[in-house]
Structure formats: structure tokens, C-alpha cells
Amino acid sequence: MNNSLTTIAFSIYSNKGVYALLIGSGLSRQSGIPTGWDIVIDLIKRLAIINKEDCKPTPEEWFKNKYGKDPDYSEILDRLVTTSSERVNLLKSYIEPNEKEPDEGSKQPTEAHKAIAKLIKAGYIKVVITTNFDRLLETALEAEGVHPVVIRHADDIDGALPLAHNPVVILKINGDYLDSRFLNTKVELSEYPEKLKSYLLQIINDFGLISCGWSGKWDTGLSSVIKQSENFRFGNFWTYTGNCESELSELALHRRGKTLQIQNADLFFSELVERIDALSNINDNHPLNAELAVTRLKKYIVKDDGRILVHDLLYNETEAVYEKIQSIKDFNIDAYTQLKPRIEFYEQSLDVLLPLIINGVFWSKPEHEQFFIDIITRISEPNPPSSSYNKVAQWFHYYPTQLLIYAAGITAVKAQKFSLLNTLFNIKIASHYGDNSGKIFLLEKINPMALEMDVSNKIINDILGTAYRIPISSWLNKKIGQYFSQIIYSQSEFNDTYDIFEYLLSLNYLNIVGPYGGLDWAPSGLFNWRNFRRDRDSLFNTFFAKADQEQDNWLPIKMGMFSSSYATYLEIKHRADEFLKTIHH
């Protein structure tokens, strides 16, 4: 549930006031107020007493045997009382607390009611649709100093301001237990008055919807109105406990929403409030620039209890970037005239996320590292299918992921976090959009020669407007370097660190992905070109000399690379170097 809950929290936080709640009897269960079915069972027991019969051990079976049909709420009521006023008095004992119950905490607002009241007070929720007759939500709101407009009957709509001008509206779709006009029987619940249907449909069409404590099974009139809705501009989330009723699944499918299993309403709404509060604490306004985002990241990453804050800061920015990247669906473009602006769009989309990745990896604790794996995996999702496409344009869909993995990898080398780097190199992604059955190593898409294997250097340079011997590697070296000023202080150190990362990528490619067409193949890069003029005591040479000195204790090997074997490393390095010698730039 955690990821879905984060999605809901982010949706509510980012779209303040556009989500409505739909709550049912399950919300009040923890308060001691019985659900509709609980009341049915108790009413059957009363009916049995009137008939001077014993309905134990299963009251519903007694009713079925007695009357030849399944228990029906409306029919039981008709056998016990004759007027709507009598219904009010009958239901009071189920809903109103007696003298002892308030002291025991019974029939009082639950944690769910209190959490909803907080969301309403903060302005995140403006409309609540409820099938409940009780007044627990109103009581919780009063404790927060909030006085909602409560619509208990179709006639109340005439006196209410339009939804857009009402700060808080509670629509008690079936009425209130103290109002004799409430809807209760099967016939009444199957068809609402036209005025009420129209008002309800307006809410469902104009707002996102989050349901809780409502199964969709009994309120056929409400379900019918929901099925008439045609607008789906905001998300829909349908929660359930235990097994999901088929009626609820059908409604979620119609509304293009998601069903979500929860433990109970109290826990769901309490955690939802916590996550929205965390988002608010991170960022009263969404980070407008990288400096502000990085400052917040550093603040939260050192806290023992800051893991959620770090997660949500990274998650929010990742989702913003993901939406931008996935908004591009046309890959049938002219690479020479249209691709360069698209590359610039990709780079601008990462203005905040790249510094967050670099500083996050550098300052992170082990418990944070999975965040960065998840981010890169998320952004690397294959592009949507297209009937026709330009090969170069399609490949550049992975350019944002390439920037991110280079940023994370170079930082991991600088911070000596080789376990994380090893995990990065082993990331697998879907080979095609929507295909989770066929997985490939991400290295196959983002290594510096992935494009150059299919397209000549001249074409790539013409597109980029450059004249590089090694186009992609040189382009990345230039683009990524500007983000490292706070952790790598000189250009020469950055270049060496860059080359260490890229050479490790090359070696790991051969070790993990394997030969190409039966022959050894490893991606080249700037490291290969700069080897011809590198100082003997450079950071690059010193780094790899340690492998021969420390062997199995060399940190990359010790942290899992090359199957934790110096012998494997030595074999892979020899094979890769022999191949790289054949490449002339």
C-alpha cells in the first residue's frame, strides 16, 4: 500500500481542494456504531423475539427459513415499524451514545474522522459524500473549529451556495438519522430525487474521488449515478478491507481508477495525513530551483527520522520529471532540425533532479540507496509505442536516464560507494513499453556507444552541432560536469573521476552483458582516448593500480563487482583492453 498511499498523498497535496471523499459505514465501525449489516442482524434478533422464536446461531438463516428469502433491510424495518419517524427512534439507540459510552470512547469520532477533519481544515478536502446517518464527522469538524454546509436532503440544495463558493460541503446522500426524510429502504436507495442526482453527478464529474468504508454493494442509486459520470480529469482511488466487492471493482474500472486494499480506515487516513504533512514540511511551495531542493535534501538526509522526508522530496521531483519525459510520444521527427530542442528539453527537465541525485548519493546512508535505484529505474521506462520512428530520436528517450546514471555513478566513485555502483550497473528494465516479461540490462541502452553502434559519429555530431571524436561520451562529460562543483573541486579531478566511472562501466558491461555476436565487446569512451596522454600518477592510474595491490580487498571487488573476485576482474580487464585497443578514434 505504501507506494499507492504516497501517490494519493501527492495527488491531494498537489491538487488542493479537487478531491472529494466518499465514505460509508466502514468508517464508523471503530467507533462502536454498527454497520448496516450489523444493524440488520440485530433487527432480525428483535424480529425473532417478537415472533417468540430463537434465531440462534445464525439469524440470517432463521430469517431465510422463516420468510423464504434472504434478509432484506427494508423488509425487516417494515415488519418492525410503520412510519419514518418510528425509524428515527429505532436507529437512535444504534447511533447515539448512552451515558457510559462517551467515557469508554464509544460512538465518538474515530481517528479516521479526526484525520479527515484535519484535511478539511487545511483546505485539502472540500467535499465529503457520505452514506452514513451519524454525525461523527460533524463532531470532529466542530473540534477543529470548522462549520461545514451539511446537505441532508434534496431540498437543502436550494439554500446552499454553489460548490465553487462553499469552503466545505458534507453531502449526506442518504440523509441524517435525526431527519425523518432519510433514505433507508431498498426502494429509497435505488433511485434518488432528480435534484439530488444532478448535484451528486456534478461532484463526481468535477472532483477526484477517494472512497473508504463503502463497498458499492448496497447503495444502488449512488452506484448508478457514479456510472453516469463522464469526466475523468482527476484520479479515483477505491479502498477496501478484506476482499474487494465486485461492485466496487466495476465502479473503479468505469471511473478509470484504482482499487487499494487497506488495513482499516483509521490507519489509512492517519498515514495519509502524515504523508501530506511531510510534503508540506518539505516544501511549502514546490522547490523552484536546484539550490533550494538540495538545501532541503541535506537537511533531511542527516536526520534519523528524515527518511520519509527524503523519499518524498525525491519522489515528487522524480514524478514531475517522469511526466515531462513521458509526455513526448512522437519519435517520427527530423533528427537534424527537431531533435536538438528536444535534447534541451530533456536537460531542462533534470535541472533539479540531477543535483538531488548527486548530493543524495554523496551524503546518503545505506538505507537511502534504494531510492536512487528506484528513480533511475522509473525514469528509464521505455517510451510509448509508435507506428514509425526515427532511430536517433527514439534512442534519446534514454538520454535523461543516461545523465542520471552518470551523475549517480560518478558520485558513487567519488564517495567510494561501490556497492551502490554495482547495483546501478545491474539494473534491468523492460525491453519494450508495457512489457515486463522481457528484461534487458540498462547498460545496453545507456552505455556511451549504444547509439554509435547504429549511427555514425558524423551524424551524431551534426545533430548535436559538435565535432567530437567520441560524441556521446564527450557530450556527457561537458553536460554533467557543471553539476559537480560542490563535491569535486577541479576539472582534472572531475575528468579522472569521470573516466574511472566510464572504464568501470565498460568492464562491467563485458562482465554483465557479455560478448556481442560471440565476440568480446566493451563500450569505449573518453577514458580510452585520454589514456594516451594521462599522467602516470593521475587519479585514474592510481585508482586502478590499487586493484593489483589489494586484489580481492580492492573496494570495488570487495563490494561485489566482478563476482567479488580479483581473478575475474583481471580476466575481464584483459579482454576489454584487448578489444579497446582495436578502436581508433
C-alpha positions in Angstrom: 0.0 0.0 0.0 2.9 2.4 0.7 3.5 3.4 -2.9 -0.2 3.9 -3.6 -0.6 5.9 -0.4 2.3 8.1 -1.4 0.6 8.6 -4.8 -2.7 9.6 -3.2 -1.0 11.9 -0.8 1.0 13.6 -3.6 -2.2 13.9 -5.7 -4.2 15.6 -2.8 -1.2 17.8 -1.9 -0.6 18.9 -5.5 -4.3 19.4 -6.3 -5.6 21.1 -3.2 -9.4 21.1 -2.9 -10.1 19.0 -6.0 -10.6 15.6 -4.3 -13.9 14.6 -2.7 -14.2 11.8 -0.2 -16.9 9.1 -0.4 -17.2 7.4 3.0 -19.5 4.6 4.1 -20.4 2.7 7.3 -17.0 1.1 7.5 -15.5 4.4 8.6 -17.6 4.4 11.8 -17.0 0.8 12.7 -14.1 1.6 15.0 -16.4 4.0 17.0 -18.8 1.3 18.0 -21.5 2.4 15.6 -22.6 -0.8 13.8 -22.6 -1.1 10.1 -25.8 -1.6 8.1 -25.3 -5.4 8.1 -24.7 -5.4 11.9 -28.0 -3.5 12.3 -29.7 -6.0 10.0 -28.6 -8.9 12.2 -29.7 -7.1 15.4 -33.1 -6.3 13.8 -33.6 -9.9 12.9 -33.0 -10.8 16.5 -35.6 -8.3 17.6 -38.0 -9.7 15.0 -37.4 -13.2 16.3 -38.2 -12.1 19.8 -41.5 -10.6 18.6 -42.3 -13.9 17.0 -41.3 -15.7 20.2 -38.7 -17.7 18.4 -34.9 -18.4 18.8 -32.8 -17.2 15.8 -29.5 -18.6 17.0 -26.9 -19.5 15.9 -27.3 -17.7 12.6 -30.0 -15.1 12.5 -29.8 -14.7 8.7 -30.6 -18.4 8.2 -33.5 -18.1 10.6 -34.9 -15.2 8.6 -34.5 -17.1 5.3 -36.2 -20.2 6.7 -39.0 -18.1 8.2 -39.8 -15.9 5.3 -38.4 -17.9 2.3 -36.0 -15.1 1.2 -32.6 -13.6 2.0 -32.6 -10.9 4.8 -33.7 -7.6 3.4 -33.1 -4.4 5.4 -36.2 -2.6 4.1 -38.5 -5.6 4.7 -37.3 -6.1 8.2 -37.9 -2.5 9.0 -41.4 -2.7 7.5 -42.1 -5.6 9.9 -40.9 -3.7 12.9 -42.1 -0.1 12.3 -44.5 1.6 10.0 -43.5 5.3 9.7 -40.3 7.2 9.0 -40.5 8.9 12.4 -40.5 5.5 14.1 -37.4 4.6 12.1 -35.6 7.6 13.6 -36.3 6.5 17.1 -35.4 2.9 16.3 -32.0 4.0 14.9 -31.1 6.4 17.7 -30.1 3.5 20.0 -27.6 2.3 17.4 -26.0 5.7 16.8 -26.3 7.9 19.9 -24.1 7.1 22.8 -25.7 6.2 26.2 -24.4 7.7 29.5 -21.4 5.3 29.8 -20.2 5.1 26.1 -18.6 8.6 25.8 -16.4 7.8 28.8 -15.5 4.5 27.2 -14.7 6.2 23.9 -17.6 4.5 22.1 -19.7 6.2 19.4 -17.2 9.1 19.3 -15.3 10.3 16.3 -12.6 7.8 15.3 -9.0 8.5 14.2 -10.3 8.5 10.6 -12.9 11.1 11.3 -10.3 13.3 13.1 -7.8 12.9 10.3 -10.4 13.8 7.7 -11.3 16.9 9.8 -7.6 18.0 9.7 -7.5 17.6 5.9 -10.7 19.6 5.6 -9.4 22.4 7.9 -6.2 22.6 5.9 -8.2 23.0 2.7 -7.2 19.7 1.0 -10.7 18.4 1.0 -13.8 20.5 0.2 -16.5 17.9 -0.3 -17.4 14.7 1.5 -20.1 12.4 0.3 -21.3 10.0 3.0 -23.9 7.3 3.2 -23.8 7.4 7.0 -26.6 8.7 9.1 -24.4 9.5 12.1 -22.8 12.9 12.9 -19.3 11.8 13.9 -17.7 13.8 11.1 -19.6 16.9 12.0 -18.4 16.4 15.6 -14.8 16.0 14.6 -15.0 19.2 12.4 -16.5 21.2 15.3 -13.5 20.2 17.4 -11.3 21.7 14.6 -13.4 24.8 14.6 -14.8 24.0 11.1 -18.5 24.5 10.4 -19.5 22.8 7.2 -22.5 23.2 5.0 -24.5 19.9 5.5 -26.9 18.8 2.9 -29.2 16.1 4.3 -32.0 16.2 1.8 -32.6 17.3 -1.8 -34.4 20.4 -0.6 -31.3 21.6 1.2 -29.5 22.1 -2.2 -31.6 25.1 -3.0 -30.3 27.0 0.0 -26.7 26.1 -0.5 -24.1 28.2 -2.3 -22.6 26.7 -5.5 -19.9 24.2 -4.8 -17.2 26.5 -6.0 -18.1 29.1 -3.3 -18.6 26.7 -0.4 -15.4 26.1 1.7 -16.7 22.7 3.0 -19.8 20.7 2.0 -20.9 17.4 3.5 -23.5 15.6 1.3 -25.3 13.1 3.4 -26.6 11.3 0.4 -29.0 9.0 2.4 -29.9 11.7 5.0 -29.4 12.1 8.7 -30.7 9.8 11.4 -32.5 12.7 13.2 -34.2 13.8 10.0 -37.2 11.6 9.2 -36.7 12.2 5.5 -33.6 10.0 5.4 -33.4 7.3 2.8 -33.2 3.8 4.2 -35.2 1.2 2.5 -34.1 -0.7 -0.6 -36.6 1.1 -2.8 -35.5 4.5 -1.5 -31.8 3.7 -2.0 -32.3 2.6 -5.6 -33.4 5.9 -7.0 -32.6 9.4 -5.8 -34.6 12.6 -6.5 -33.5 14.3 -9.7 -32.2 17.3 -7.9 -30.0 15.2 -5.7 -28.8 13.1 -8.6 -27.8 16.2 -10.5 -25.9 17.7 -7.6 -24.2 14.4 -6.9 -23.2 13.9 -10.5 -21.7 17.4 -10.6 -19.4 16.5 -7.7 -18.4 13.2 -9.3 -17.7 14.8 -12.6 -15.8 17.8 -11.2 -13.8 16.2 -8.4 -11.3 13.4 -8.0 -12.8 10.7 -5.7 -11.4 8.7 -2.8 -13.7 6.1 -1.2 -13.3 4.5 2.1 -15.6 2.2 4.2 -18.0 1.9 1.2 -18.4 -1.4 -0.7 -20.6 -0.3 -3.5 -22.8 -3.3 -2.9 -26.0 -1.8 -1.3 -26.4 1.8 -2.4 -27.6 1.0 -5.9 -28.8 4.6 -6.5 -25.4 6.0 -5.7 -23.6 3.4 -7.8 -26.0 4.2 -10.7 -25.1 7.9 -10.6 -21.4 7.2 -10.4 -21.7 5.1 -13.6 -23.4 8.0 -15.3 -20.3 10.2 -14.8 -18.2 11.0 -17.9 -15.4 13.3 -16.8 -12.2 11.7 -15.5 -9.9 14.7 -15.2 -8.7 13.7 -11.7 -7.7 10.4 -10.1 -10.0 7.9 -8.4 -9.0 5.6 -5.6 -11.3 2.9 -4.1 -10.2 1.4 -0.9 -11.4 -1.8 0.7 -10.6 -4.2 3.5 -10.6 -7.9 3.1 -11.9 -8.9 -0.3 -12.9 -6.3 -2.8 -16.6 -6.5 -3.8 -17.2 -6.9 -7.5 -19.4 -3.9 -7.5 -16.6 -1.7 -6.3 -14.2 -3.2 -8.9 -16.7 -2.4 -11.6 -17.0 1.2 -10.4 -13.3 1.6 -10.3 -13.0 0.3 -13.8 -15.7 2.6 -15.1 -14.0 5.6 -13.4 -10.6 4.6 -14.7 -9.5 4.4 -11.1 -7.5 2.1 -8.8 -8.7 -0.2 -6.1 -6.5 -0.3 -3.0 -6.6 -2.8 -0.1 -6.1 -1.1 3.3 -5.9 -2.5 6.9 -8.6 -0.1 8.2 -9.9 3.4 7.8 -8.2 4.8 10.9 -4.7 3.7 9.7 -5.4 4.8 6.1 -6.4 8.3 6.9 -3.8 8.8 9.7 -1.0 7.7 7.4 -2.4 9.9 4.6 -2.3 13.0 6.9 1.2 12.1 7.9 2.4 12.0 4.3 0.7 15.2 3.3 2.2 16.9 6.4 5.6 15.6 5.3 5.1 17.1 1.9 4.1 20.3 3.4 7.1 20.3 5.7 9.4 19.6 2.8 8.1 22.3 0.7 5.5 25.0 1.4 6.0 25.8 -2.2 7.4 23.2 -4.6 11.2 23.7 -5.0 11.7 26.4 -7.6 15.3 25.8 -8.0 18.0 23.2 -7.5 19.7 25.2 -4.7 16.6 25.2 -2.6 15.9 21.5 -3.3 19.5 20.5 -2.4 19.4 22.5 0.8 16.3 20.7 1.9 17.7 17.3 0.9 20.8 17.9 3.1 18.7 19.0 6.0 16.6 15.8 5.9 19.2 13.2 4.9 21.1 13.6 8.2 18.1 13.3 10.4 17.5 9.9 12.0 13.8 10.3 11.3 14.1 12.0 7.9 13.9 9.0 5.7 10.2 9.7 4.7 11.1 13.4 4.0 14.0 12.4 1.8 11.8 9.8 0.0 9.0 12.2 -0.7 11.3 15.0 -1.8 13.0 12.7 -4.3 9.7 11.0 -5.3 7.9 14.3 -6.1 10.7 15.6 -8.3 11.0 12.2 -10.0 7.3 12.1 -10.8 7.5 15.6 -12.2 10.4 14.6 -14.5 8.7 11.3 -15.4 5.6 13.1 -16.6 7.6 15.5 -18.7 9.6 12.8 -20.4 6.5 10.6 -21.0 4.6 13.5 -22.5 6.8 13.1 -25.5 5.2 10.4 -27.7 6.2 11.5 -31.3 9.5 9.9 -32.3 8.9 10.3 -36.0 10.7 13.6 -36.3 13.6 15.0 -38.3 16.7 14.5 -36.2 18.6 17.3 -37.8 16.1 20.0 -37.2 13.9 18.9 -34.3 16.0 16.7 -32.0 18.3 19.4 -30.6 15.4 21.3 -28.9 14.1 18.0 -27.5 17.5 17.3 -26.0 17.5 20.7 -24.4 14.0 19.9 -23.0 15.3 16.7 -21.5 18.2 18.6 -19.9 16.0 21.3 -18.5 13.6 18.7 -17.1 16.5 17.4 -15.0 17.7 20.8 -13.6 16.5 19.9 -10.1 16.7 16.1 -10.1 20.3 15.9 -11.2 21.7 18.0 -8.3 19.4 16.0 -6.0 20.8 12.7 -7.2 24.4 13.9 -7.0 24.1 15.3 -3.4 21.8 12.5 -2.4 24.2 9.8 -3.4 27.2 11.7 -1.9 25.5 12.3 1.5 23.3 9.2 1.7 23.2 6.4 4.2 22.8 2.8 3.1 19.1 2.9 3.8 18.7 5.7 1.3 20.4 4.0 -1.6 17.4 2.1 -2.9 15.8 5.5 -3.6 18.3 6.2 -6.3 17.9 2.8 -7.9 14.1 3.3 -8.0 14.5 6.8 -9.5 16.7 5.6 -12.4 14.5 2.5 -13.0 11.4 4.8 -13.1 12.9 7.3 -15.5 14.2 4.6 -17.8 10.8 3.2 -18.6 10.6 2.6 -22.3 8.9 5.1 -24.5 5.3 4.5 -25.6 4.9 2.5 -28.9 4.9 4.4 -32.1 4.0 3.1 -35.6 7.0 4.8 -37.1 10.0 6.5 -35.5 13.5 8.0 -36.1 16.1 5.6 -34.6 18.1 8.5 -33.1 15.1 10.3 -31.7 13.9 7.1 -30.1 17.3 6.4 -28.5 17.4 9.9 -27.0 14.4 8.9 -24.9 17.0 7.2 -22.7 19.2 10.3 -22.6 17.7 11.6 -19.2 18.4 8.1 -17.7 21.9 8.3 -19.1 22.5 11.6 -17.4 21.1 10.3 -14.1 23.2 7.1 -14.1 26.3 9.0 -15.0 25.6 11.5 -12.2 24.9 8.8 -9.6 27.9 6.7 -10.8 30.5 9.4 -10.8 29.3 10.5 -7.4 29.5 6.9 -6.2 33.1 6.7 -7.3 33.9 9.9 -5.6 32.2 8.8 -2.4 33.6 5.2 -2.7 30.1 3.7 -2.6 30.9 0.8 -4.9 28.1 -1.4 -3.6 25.6 1.2 -4.9 27.6 1.5 -8.2 27.5 -2.3 -8.7 23.7 -2.2 -8.2 23.4 0.6 -10.7 25.3 -1.5 -13.3 23.0 -4.4 -12.7 19.7 -2.6 -13.2 17.3 -4.3 -15.5 14.4 -2.7 -17.4 11.6 -3.7 -19.7 12.8 -4.1 -23.2 9.6 -2.7 -24.7 6.9 -0.4 -23.4 4.4 -2.3 -21.2 6.4 -5.5 -21.4 7.5 -6.8 -18.0 8.3 -10.3 -19.3 11.4 -9.4 -21.4 14.1 -7.7 -19.3 17.4 -6.3 -20.5 20.3 -4.7 -18.7 20.0 -0.9 -18.6 23.7 -0.8 -19.7 22.6 -2.0 -23.1 20.7 1.3 -23.6 22.8 3.9 -21.8 26.4 2.9 -22.4 28.3 5.7 -24.3 28.4 3.8 -27.5 24.8 2.4 -27.6 23.9 5.0 -30.3 27.2 5.0 -32.1 26.8 1.2 -32.9 23.9 2.1 -35.2 24.7 5.7 -36.2 27.9 7.2 -37.4 29.8 9.8 -35.3 29.3 12.3 -38.1 25.6 12.1 -37.9 25.6 12.4 -34.1 27.9 15.4 -34.3 25.7 17.0 -37.0 22.7 16.6 -34.7 24.5 18.0 -31.6 26.3 20.7 -33.5 29.7 19.4 -32.3 32.9 17.9 -33.8 33.8 15.4 -31.1 35.9 12.3 -31.8 33.7 10.5 -29.3 30.4 12.3 -29.5 28.2 10.9 -26.7 30.9 10.5 -24.1 32.3 13.9 -24.8 28.8 15.5 -24.7 28.0 13.8 -21.4 31.4 14.9 -19.9 30.6 18.5 -20.8 26.9 18.5 -19.7 27.4 16.6 -16.4 30.5 18.4 -15.2 28.7 21.6 -14.4 26.7 19.9 -11.6 29.7 18.6 -9.6 31.3 21.9 -8.4 30.3 21.3 -4.7 31.8 17.8 -4.4 34.7 17.8 -7.0 36.7 21.0 -6.9 38.9 20.8 -10.0 38.4 20.0 -13.7 41.2 17.5 -13.7 39.8 15.6 -10.7 36.4 15.6 -12.3 37.8 14.2 -15.6 39.7 11.4 -13.9 36.6 10.5 -11.8 34.5 10.6 -14.9 37.0 8.3 -16.6 37.1 5.9 -13.7 33.4 5.6 -13.7 33.2 5.1 -17.5 36.0 2.5 -17.6 34.3 0.6 -14.7 31.1 0.8 -16.8 32.9 -0.6 -19.8 34.4 -3.5 -17.8 31.1 -4.3 -16.1 29.3 -4.2 -19.5 31.6 -7.0 -20.7 31.2 -8.9 -17.4 27.4 -8.5 -17.0 26.0 -8.2 -20.5 28.7 -10.3 -22.2 30.1 -10.6 -25.7 28.4 -9.1 -28.7 27.7 -11.5 -31.6 30.0 -14.1 -30.0 33.0 -11.7 -29.8 34.2 -9.6 -26.9 32.8 -6.1 -27.0 33.1 -3.3 -24.4 31.9 0.3 -24.9 34.7 2.9 -25.3 34.6 6.4 -24.1 36.7 9.4 -23.2 38.7 7.3 -20.8 40.1 5.3 -23.8 41.1 8.4 -25.7 42.6 10.2 -22.6 44.7 7.1 -21.7 47.2 8.1 -24.4 48.1 11.4 -22.6 47.3 10.6 -19.0 50.0 11.3 -16.3 51.4 8.2 -14.7 50.5 9.4 -11.2 47.0 10.5 -12.2 44.0 9.7 -10.0 42.8 7.3 -12.7 46.1 5.3 -12.8 46.4 5.4 -9.0 42.9 4.1 -8.6 43.3 1.0 -10.9 46.8 0.3 -9.6 45.2 -0.4 -6.2 43.4 -3.3 -7.8 46.7 -5.1 -8.4 48.0 -4.2 -4.9 44.9 -5.1 -2.9 43.3 -7.7 -5.2 40.3 -9.3 -3.5 40.4 -6.5 -0.9 40.1 -3.8 -3.6 37.0 -1.9 -2.7 35.0 -2.4 -5.9 35.7 -6.1 -5.8 35.0 -6.3 -2.0 31.7 -4.6 -2.6 30.5 -7.2 -5.1 31.8 -6.2 -8.6 33.2 -9.0 -10.8 31.7 -11.7 -8.6 33.9 -10.4 -5.7 36.9 -12.0 -7.5 40.2 -10.3 -8.4 40.8 -13.2 -10.9 37.5 -12.4 -12.7 38.3 -8.7 -12.7 41.8 -9.4 -14.2 40.3 -11.7 -16.9 37.6 -9.2 -17.8 40.1 -6.3 -17.9 42.4 -8.1 -20.2 39.6 -9.0 -22.6 38.2 -5.5 -22.6 41.6 -3.8 -23.0 42.4 -6.1 -26.0 39.2 -5.0 -27.6 39.6 -1.3 -26.8 43.0 -1.3 -28.4 41.3 -2.0 -31.7 39.1 1.1 -31.5 40.8 4.1 -33.2 39.2 7.5 -32.5 
